[in-house]
Amino acid sequence: MTQFNEQLTQELFEKNLITENQFQEVKEYRNLNIFSLNVELKLFLSISVLMFTSGIGILIYDNINSIGHIALLTILFMVTCGCFYYCFKNSKGFQKTETTSESPFLEYIVLTANVLTCIFIGYLQFQYKAFGTHYGLATLIPTIVSFGCAYYFDNKSVLTIAVTGLAAYVGLSVTPQDIFNGNNDFYENQSLSYSAVFLGMVLILWTIYSFKINLKTHFALVYLTFALHIISVASITNMLNEEITWLLFTLILAGSSVYFYKVSYQQKSISLYVFMIIYAFIGINIFLFQIFKHVDFNDLWELFFLLLPPYFIISIVMFIKLIKNFNREIAK
């Protein structure tokens, strides 16, 4: 890799794209062998937040009888308030554009404060039924707090919590484990499917509106990622339905794929592009299955199985070519 970088630098110098002084400065800098620990430190900070909040949960579980609910809630409330005090004291305040903090720990303290808020409200509702039978409020309030903190402190991690809470409020579980466990029963409950599609469209519309008013436009990728997965999973699940509504969800998936194809180029997001292709490929195969199941294949089974290997090989080759073409286009 070092030799490759040196060759690139040499080419830039030979093409007169950089001066001789710049060329020498680059060489001297590379000879220092300095490397960044930024990613590693952020990873450890994220793990520390996870371990701290998990420790709070374990503390509550193990000492719930000896310490008492009131004492635990008081401790939890004080720690949460302390985190928020630090956040407000060290933040630059709300700004419409992307902001950077002078404190390297602020982002993670904000995340900790929001996770503790969710724990506090959840514990309060579970133990004392603070919101009565209105269980949605126990989800909605932390969601509102998370949205507020995400925009005020410019924190994408907290925004992820907020969107997840919003999805939970409308009756969705957006973790992969819940999807495969069948908690999101789109197949049996079509109203849930429509809610999922509606939520995805709301996230897309909010992203478009945010660009118009120039409000935290760098949050777009978070919203679009959630929208892509929610709409696509709901559509694909309902395309397996025996009822005629599978055609409607086929059109929804097709429209979603076209939109995210365009927006992935606009955002220069390889993740959106890859998942869009995967969901579209699954949708195309389900569509073909729904069409061909009405065809009599008694005399064509051998041909069908002969065509399967080339079909998947061609699909893989096309997938690789699409990814390469995407990377080439966004690099321009």
N, C-alpha and C positions, 0 to 999 in steps of 0.2 A: 504493500500500500504506500509506503514511504517513497519507494522508487517511482511509483506511478504518479504521485503528487509532484515529485521533482520534475518529471518529464512534462507534466502539464504546465508547471511554472516556466520551464524552459521554452515551451511552445509559445506561451503568452509573451515572453520577452522577445523571442525571435520575430513575432508578428507585430512588435512595437505596441502591444496593448498595455504593457507596464514599462516604466522607466528602469534604468540600470540600478538606481538607488532603491527602488521598490523591490526589484529582483533580489538585491543583496539583503535587504531587510527581511524578506520572506525566508531566505536561506538561513540567516542568522537566527531567526525565530524558531525555525524547525530544528536547528541544531541544539536548541535548549532542551528539546524533548519534554516540553511541558504538555500535560494532558489534563483534561477537565474531569472533576469528580461531581459535577453538577447533577447528573442523572442519578448517580449512586446515592448522593446525599438526599435527594428528593425521595428516592425509593425508601431509604431508611426512615425518613420523616413520616412518610405515608404509613409504613409498617408500625412506627411508634404510635401514631394516632389510632390505628386499628387495635393495637395491643392495649393502649390506655382505655379506650372505650369498652373493649372486651373485658378488661379487668374490672371496670365499673360494674358491668353486668354480672360478672362472677361474684363480685363483692356483695351485690344486692341479693343474689340467689343463695349464697352460702350463709349470709348473716341476717336474713330477713326476719328470723324469729328472735335472735339474741339482741340485735340492735333496735329493731322496731321500724315500722314503715315511716313514721313521721321523721325520725332521725335520718333515715336514708334519703328521704325526699329533701330534707333540709340540706344535707351535705351535697347532694346532687345539684340542688338549686344554687347553692353558694359557688360551687365549682363552675357551673354554667355561667353565672353572673360574672365571675372572675375572668373567664375567657372572653366574654363579650366586652368587659371593661378594657381589657388589653387591646382588643380589636378596634374599638372605637377610638381609643387613645392614640393608636399608632397608624390609623388609616388616613388617607388623604380625603376621605369623604366621597360622596357620589359624583361620578363623572360619566357622561354619556359614551365616551370613547374608552378604549382599553387603557388601563392604568397599571403601573408597576409600583410595588411597595418597596420602601427602603428597608423594611424589616424582612429578613429571609424566612422568619417563622410565622408571619402574619397569616399566610394562606392556610397553614395547617392548624393554627389556633382557631381560625374561623370555621374550618371543617370540624374540629373537635367540639366547638360550641354548638354547632348545628346538630351533630350526632347526639350530644348530651341533651339537647332540647327535645329531640325525638324520644330519647329514652325516658326523660322526665315526664313528658305528656303521656306517653304510653303507659308508664308505671302508674301515674295518677289516675288514668282512666281504668286500668285493670284492677287496681286495688280499691279505689273509692268511687268509681263510676261518676267521675266529675261531670261528664257530659250526658249522664243518664244512658238512655238507649240510642242516643245519636252518635253511634260509633264513627260515622263519617267525619265528625268534627275533630276527633282525636287524630285523624289523618290529615284533615284540611288545615288545621292550625299550624302544625309543623311544616306543612307544604308552603303556606303563606310566609312563614318566618324564613324558610329556606330561600324562597324566591327573592324576598326583600334583601337578605344577606348576600345572595349571589350577585344582585345588581349593585348593591351599595359597596360591597368589598371587592367586586369584580372577580368572582371565584367560580370557575367552571365545575369544580368538584361538588360544591354546594348546589349548583344548578342541576347537576345530575340527580342529587337527592330530591330536589324540588320536583323535577319532572317525573321521577319515580313515584313520589308521593301523589302527584296529580293523577298518574295512571292508576294508582291504587285506589284513589278516591272514586274514580269512575268504574271501579270493579275489575281492574286488571292486575295481574301479577307479572311483572316484566323481567323477572330473573329467569335464566335458562332452565334452572332446575324445576321451577313451577310450570314452565311451558311443557316440559317433557313428562311431568307428573300428572298433567291433565287438569291443573287448577284453573287454567284459562280454557274453559270448555267451550270453545268457539263452535265446535261441531254441533253440540246439542243446544246451545243458547245463542241464537242468531242476533238477539238484541245486544248481546255483549260484543258481537262482531261489528255491528253498526256503530256501537260506542267507540270501539277501537279505531275504526276508520275515521270517525268524526274527530276523535282526539288527534289522530295523525294529521288530519287536514287543518285543525286549529293550530297545531305546532308549525305547520308549513306557512299558513297565513300570517302567523305572528312573526315568523322569520322574514317574510316579505315586507311586512309593515315596519319591522325594526330597521331594515335597510332604507326604507323611505324616510324615516325620521332620524336615521343615523344613531340608533340606540344599541349599544353593545353588539355591533355587527359580528364580532368575533365569537359570539355565542351561537352563531348560526349552525355550526357543525354539530353541536350537541343536540339542538332541536331537530335537525334534519336526520341525524342518526336514529334518534328515538322514533321519529315519524316513519322512516323507512322500515324499521324492524316491525313496528306495531301494525302498520298497514299491510305489509307483505305477509306476516304470519297469519293475520286474520283472513286475508284473501286466500292464501294457499290452503288453509284449513277448510274453508268453506267451498273451495273448488272441488273438494272430494265429496261434497254433499250430493245426494241423489236427486234433490229437488232442482227445479229450473233456476234457482237463485245462483247456482254455480256459474252461470253465464254472466250475471251481474258482477260477481267478484272477479271473474276473469277480466272483464273490462276495467275494473278498479285496479287490478294488478298491472294490466297493460299500461294504463294511464300513469300509474305510479312509477313504473319502470322508465317510461319516456321522460317523465319529469326529473327523476333522479339521475338519469343519464346526462341530461343537460346541466343540472345543478352540480354534478360531480366535477364537470369541467370548469364551471364557474368558480367553485370552491377549491379546485385543484386537490380534491380529496380522493386518494386511492381507496380508502376504506369504503366510502359510499359507492364507488364504482364497482369494486369487487363484490360487495354484498348485493348490489343491484343486479349484477350479472347472475349471481347464484340464484337469487329469488326468481329472476326472469326465466332461467333455465329450468328450474323446478316447475314453474307455472306452465311453461310450454309443454313439458312432458306430461303434466296432469291433464292439460287441455287435449293433447293427442290421445291420451288414455280414455278420456271421456268420449271422444269422437270414435275411436277405434273399437270401443267395447260394443258398439252397435253393429260392427262388421263381423261377418262370419269368417273366422280364420282357420277353419278346419283343414283347408288345403294349403294354407300359407304359413303354417307354424315353422316349417324348416327354413323358409326364406326369412321369416321374422327373426329367428335365432341367429341366422347367418349375418343379418344386417346389424345386429346389436353391437358386436365388438367394433366394427368400423365406425358406427354412430358415436360411441363413447370416445373412441380415439380422435375422431374429427372434432368432437366437442372440446376435448382437452387441448388440442392444438389451437383451435379457435380462441379458447379462453386465454392461452398464453399470448397469442398474437394481439388480442384485444388489450391485454395488460401492457404489453410492450408499446403498442401504439398510443395508449393513454399516457404513459410516462414520457414518450417522445413529444406528444402534443403539449403537455403542461410544462415541459422544459423550455419551450420556445419563448 
